[in-house]
Amino acid sequence: MTGRVAGLSVKPETGNEVGLPKRPVASLAISPHGAQGDYNRYRTRTLRGDPDSALLLLTRDVLEALRREGWAVEPGHLGENVLLEGIANTGLAPGKRVALGTQVVVEVTRECEPCRELYELPYVGTTRGPGFVRTLLHRRGWYARVVTAGTVARGDAVWLLD
């Protein structure tokens, strides 16, 4: 299955400011530590830099489904670093390897569980937060470790490796 990189997002460390939404960038340097310029408080503080959580991948089909369900999600809102198009959410699972462009290879390690940080999105808030978290179960994205570091750009080809 092949697709493309539909979006790339990061959020630099900004004191106590929440980590969502992440901001779009045209390209990313990716190392085993994650996306350059991205600070993930959960990964840094709770997981202590766990390399199995270096990147968060999300598929466009999830964003489209959420929009049809009435949520105003945009790329970067769910904390993903890489938005994949042409690869279905159901095509990803722990152990699957994904090539991003000509340089980067990542391996999916686990699902990203939805959390209360999502309440900070302007269309969610504390009233709608519990419902949004429930609706994101098994759709928040996938953590991945970096197998081969390099640079990836928006529009680059993406494919699942055997």
N, C-alpha and C positions, 0 to 999 in steps of 0.2 A: 504494500500500500504506500503510495506517495502523496505528498502534500507540499505545503510551503509554510514558512514562518510568517504568520499574519501580523504578529506584534511582538515587541520586546519591551519590557518594563522594569524599572528599578525605583528604589526609594532610598536616598542617602540617609545616613544617620542625622537626625535633626532634633537632638535633645529628647524631650518627652513627647514629641508629636507622634501621633499614631502612624502606623506603617501603611495605611490604606487611604486612598488608592495609590498605586505605584504610577510613576510617570513614564510616558512613552519615550523610547530612544530608537535611533536608527540602526545601531549595531551594539553588540556586547562582546567584551572580552570575557571568556569563561574559563575558570580554573577549577581545580578540585575543591576550592573553597567557595565557589559560587560565581555569581555575576559581579564583575567589577563595578563598584559604585553602588551596590545594593546592600542595605543593612536590614537584616531580618532579626528583630528583637527576640522572637521565639527561638529561632535557630541559634542565635548567639548566646542568649542567657540560659534558656531552659535546656536546649540540646547540646550546649557547649561546643558549637561549631561542627556538629555531626556531619561528616562528608556525605552520608546517605541522604541528607536533606539540602544539598548544595543548591539545587534549582527547583522551582515549582513550574510544572507544565500544566497547561489547560488547553482544552480543545474548543474550537469555535462552535461546534454543535451544542455544547453546554451553554454558552452565552446566548445563542439563538433561542434555545428552549426556554431559558430564564426570561428573555424578553417577551416571548409569546405568553408566558405566564404572568406578565405584568410587572416584572422587575426591571428597573432602568440601568442594568449593568452595562458597563463599557470595558474595553480592554484595560487591564491593570487593576480593576476594582477588586478582584478576588485575590490579589497578591501574587498573581503569576508573573514569572520572569519571561516565559516563552509561551505565546499563543500559537497553537498549531491549527492549520486549516487543511482539510482533506484527510485528516486522521480522526477517526471517531473516538470518543471517550471510551467506548467499549473495546477498542483496539489496544488500549494500554492496560498493563497489569504488571505487578512486580516481576522483575527478571527480563522484561522486554527492553531491548536496546533500540535507541532512536538516533539516527544520524541527522544532525542539524547543519545544513550546508556541506561544504567540502572538508571541514576540519573537525568539527565537534561531534563526539559520540557520548551519549548519556545512557544510563541504565535506570529504569523505573524501579524504585525501592518500595514505595507504599503510597496509599491514598493520603491526601491532606484532609484532616478532619475540620469541619467548620467550627468557628469559635466566636466568642462574644466580641472580638475586635471588629467583626463585620457590622456590628451595631453602629459604628462610627460613620458608615456610608450615609450620605445625606437623604437617601430615599428609604433607609431602613429604620434607624433609631431604636429606642428601647421598646416602643410599642410593637413594631413589626419584627424586631430582632429574633425572637424565638421562632416565629414562622419561617423567616429567611434561613436561619440555621437548619431547621428541619428540611426545608426544600433543597438545601445544598448537600444533604447526606449522599455520599457516593458521587458527588458532582463538583467538589471544590477543587479538584485537580490532583496531580500526582507529583510527589517528591521524586527527585532523581539524583543519582551521584554521577560525577563526571568521570568518564572512562578515558576520553581523549580531549584535552584542552585545546582552545583555539578561539577564533572569532566567528560570530554568526551575525548576519544582517537580515533585516526585514526583507521578505521576498525570497530568501534562500530556499532551496529545495529541502524537503524533509522526507525521510523514509524509514520504515520499520525494518530492522535487521533481523535475520534469522538467528 
